[in-house]
Amino acid sequence: MAGRHRLGAFRALAGNSALRRVVGGYALFILTEYSVWIAMLVYAYSRGGATIAGAVALAQLVPGALLAPVFAALADRRSPVVLLAGVTWCRRLGWARPR
């Protein structure tokens, strides 16, 4: 009986085109994010083995782990629209830097 309710709920959600687009976009975002992670770790491993790959992983994870509580506290006091705009501009500045 519970299986029918779940299937009915899934069908109702799958019938919503806006929700399908959001879920599809999120799936593509996750796929690209994991692809970049794997590519960087494979490249680091090919250059210096497991030690370098581990150092690259730590270099990516530690700043986020240390700064997440600070930014979460700041985010609670701001409008979500302002936060999204700020993050978007920070990303654009990061992409625009000279190489």
C-alpha positions as CSV (number, residue, x, y, z in Angstrom):
1,M,0.0,0.0,0.0
2,A,2.8,2.4,0.9
3,G,4.5,1.7,-2.5
4,R,1.4,2.9,-4.3
5,H,1.4,6.2,-2.4
6,R,5.1,6.7,-3.2
7,L,4.6,6.0,-6.8
8,G,1.6,8.3,-7.0
9,A,3.6,11.1,-5.4
10,F,6.5,10.5,-7.7
11,R,4.2,10.7,-10.7
12,A,2.6,13.9,-9.5
13,L,6.1,15.4,-9.0
14,A,7.3,14.1,-12.4
15,G,4.4,15.8,-14.0
16,N,5.5,19.2,-12.9
17,S,7.7,20.6,-15.7
18,A,9.2,23.4,-13.6
19,L,10.3,20.9,-11.0
20,R,11.8,18.6,-13.7
21,R,13.9,21.5,-15.0
22,V,15.1,22.3,-11.4
23,V,16.0,18.7,-10.7
24,G,17.6,18.3,-14.1
25,G,19.7,21.5,-13.6
26,Y,20.7,20.3,-10.1
27,A,21.7,16.9,-11.5
28,L,23.9,18.5,-14.2
29,F,25.5,20.8,-11.6
30,I,26.4,17.9,-9.3
31,L,27.7,15.9,-12.3
32,T,30.0,18.8,-13.3
33,E,31.1,19.5,-9.8
34,Y,32.1,15.9,-9.2
35,S,33.8,15.8,-12.7
36,V,36.0,18.7,-11.8
37,W,36.9,17.1,-8.5
38,I,37.8,13.8,-10.1
39,A,39.8,15.6,-12.9
40,M,41.8,17.6,-10.4
41,L,42.6,14.6,-8.3
42,V,43.5,12.4,-11.3
43,Y,45.8,15.2,-12.6
44,A,47.4,15.6,-9.1
45,Y,47.9,11.9,-8.8
46,S,49.5,11.7,-12.2
47,R,51.9,14.5,-11.3
48,G,52.9,13.3,-7.8
49,G,51.1,10.2,-6.7
50,A,48.8,9.8,-3.7
51,T,50.6,12.3,-1.5
52,I,50.0,15.2,-3.9
53,A,46.4,14.1,-4.6
54,G,45.8,14.1,-0.9
55,A,47.3,17.5,-0.5
56,V,45.1,18.9,-3.3
57,A,42.0,17.4,-1.7
58,L,43.0,18.9,1.7
59,A,43.7,22.3,0.0
60,Q,40.2,22.2,-1.4
61,L,38.4,21.0,1.8
62,V,40.1,22.7,4.7
63,P,39.3,26.3,3.8
64,G,35.6,25.5,3.4
65,A,35.5,23.5,6.6
66,L,37.1,26.4,8.5
67,L,35.1,29.2,7.0
68,A,31.7,27.6,6.7
69,P,30.6,28.4,10.3
70,V,31.6,32.0,9.9
71,F,29.9,32.4,6.6
72,A,26.8,30.5,7.8
73,A,26.4,32.9,10.7
74,L,26.8,35.9,8.3
75,A,24.3,34.4,5.9
76,D,21.6,34.1,8.6
77,R,21.6,37.9,8.9
78,R,21.3,38.7,5.2
79,S,18.7,38.4,2.5
80,P,19.0,35.3,0.3
81,V,18.9,37.6,-2.8
82,V,21.8,39.7,-1.6
83,L,23.8,36.5,-0.8
84,L,23.2,35.0,-4.2
85,A,24.2,38.2,-5.9
86,G,27.4,38.4,-3.8
87,V,28.3,34.8,-4.5
88,T,27.7,35.3,-8.2
89,W,29.9,38.4,-8.4
90,C,32.7,36.6,-6.4
91,R,32.6,33.7,-8.9
92,R,32.8,36.2,-11.8
93,L,35.8,37.9,-10.3
94,G,37.5,34.5,-9.8
95,W,36.9,33.5,-13.4
96,A,38.0,36.9,-14.8
97,R,41.4,36.9,-13.1
98,P,44.4,36.9,-15.5
99,R,46.2,33.6,-16.0
